[in-house]
Amino acid sequence: MIKMHEIDGISISDINMDSVCLNCRHWQANVQLYGAAKGVICMLTKEHTQPTDTCSQFSPNMTADDLQNPNRYHEKSQKVTVFKRFRF
């Protein structure tokens, strides 16, 4: 059984078993050259996607994505915060 955690109401897996955008290395904050971040996008498609979306090009952030590691948890939490703030 996969242990689940929640970040702002979005459940994500403890060990990156879920192949969703939030766990994918291609899903990154879209920082413009001029101005603030404009949300989180898939760097492959350049589209705004949901944290729970998935596709065939999923690539995990790390081989051992343990949410007990504060840096990994912080990164995911930051992406969700940016996503919610700059949702399109």
N, C-alpha and C positions, 0 to 999 in steps of 0.2 A: 504494500500500500504506500502511495506517495504522500508524504507529509506536506500539507499546503500552508502557505503563508499568504497574508493579504497586504497589499500596498494600496491604500486609498480605495479599497473595495474590489481590487483586482487580485484574484487568487493566482499565485504562481508557485511552481514546484520548488521543493527544497533543493533538489540536485539537478535541475535543468532537464527533467524528463519531458517537459512540455515543449514541443517544437512550435513556439509562438514568437511573434515579433519581439516581445519584451525580452526574450532569451536569446535573440538573434544578434549577431555582431553587425549585421547590415542596418539594423534599426537604430538610428542615431539622431541626436538633436541637430536640427538644421540651423546653424548659426550663419547669419548673413554677413557679408563684408561690411555693410553699413546698417546698423540697427541691431535690435535684439533678436533673440531666437524666435523663429516662426513656427515652432512645433517640432515634432519628431517625424522623420521620414525614413523610408527604405532607401538606402543609398544605391541599391541596384535599379529600382524602378523610378526613383525620385518622386514617389507618391506618398501622400499621407495615409498611414494605415493605423488600424487599431492595435493596441498592445496584445490582444488575444487572437489576432489574425495569424494565419500560417500559410506557407507556400512550399513548393518543391525545392526552392533554393535556400531553405533554412540552413544557417550555419551557426552553431552554438558560440556564445561569447568565450567560453573556456571549456576545457574538457572536464574540469571539476568545479562547477559553478555552485559553490556552497554558500547559501545565504547566511550561514553563521559567520562568514568572513565579512566584516563590516564594510570593506571597500566595495565588494560585489553588491551587497544590499543597498548601499548608498547610491551606486550607479543606477540600479534599476529604479529606486525610489525617485531619483532626480529625473529620469526619463519620463516616468509617469506624471510627475509634477509638471514638467514642461508640456507634455501631451495634453493634460487637463487645462492648462492655462492658455495654450495657443491652439485649441482644437479647431479644425476647419470643417 
